[in-house]
Amino acid sequence: MTQKNSAWQRVLNARKTDRPKALDLIPYLFDEFFELSGDRAYGDDKAIVSGLAFFEGIPVTVLAQSKGRNLEENMACHFGMAHPEGYRKAMRLAKQAEKFNRPIVCIVDTAGAFPGKGAEERGQAEAIASSLKLFSSIKVPVITFVLSEGGSGGALALSVADRLYMLENAIYSILSPEGFASILWKDESRAQEAAELMECTAYDLYAKGIIDKIIMEPTEGFENNKSFVITAMKNEIRNDLSALRKLKTSTLLDQRYKKFRDIGVKI
């Protein structure tokens, strides 16, 4: 499987302002979504939308990183960059899902966790680390889609999953191409060159065995045909729920552990 567009073109596609966001997809992917807010410790973080829903009659928990669709929404949700209370909210809902045996569906779309002073003071690194620990051992199926951008630990916190998918024009990396270029060459203008070196596209990650499958996008663009992608995402959720819910808990956890231990072995 090879990609036709350059890595930089994928980056630009992932960042299109009119590219559908998680809030655009949730009403079509799930029925009766009921949002739950707050981490019960500090406050609510709009960068992560979480709640209960039904997928074709099956109760599920939805955890989605949320970018705004206009300036006002972007400001309210910190451009999709979560604070520690956002990750703690996600963990609260994940633990609830485990208690009631509900599968979890995550949507990743963030340039990274919020890097501000307040976030660090409230335990940003600890919140992400705790999320990684929780999702590595949670006793219900976890399905994650990288919708557009998946940046650094901010994305990884919701990516320890039994099934990990990327949309065709999504990117998934340790940091942005601009950040990579500024660190490696002290020149942010070389971001396009950096994108190629980083191998951050869905095709690159599929070839390395990091993701399970690429969700293809329509030739006319995701923003012009949401139903094409929604149908593909629903097909994967349906198939995965059918397969994963049949597994014994011990088998589910063993397979998840092996999935991540095997990353890099084939390279």
Secondary structure, 3 states (H helix, E strand, C coil): CCCCCCHHHHHHHHCCCCCCCHHHHHHHHCEEEEEECCCCCCCCCCCEEEEEEEECCEEEEEEEECCCCCHHHHHHCHHHCCCHHHHHHHHHHHHHHHHCCCCEEEEEEECCCCCCHHHHHCCHHHHHHHHHHHHHHCCCCEEEEEEEEEEHHHHHCCCCCCEEEEECCCEEECCCHHHHHHHHCCCHHHHHHHHHHHCCEHHHHHHCCCCCEEECCCCCCHHHCHHHHHHHHHHHHHHHHHHHCCCCHHHHHHHHHHHHHCCCCCC
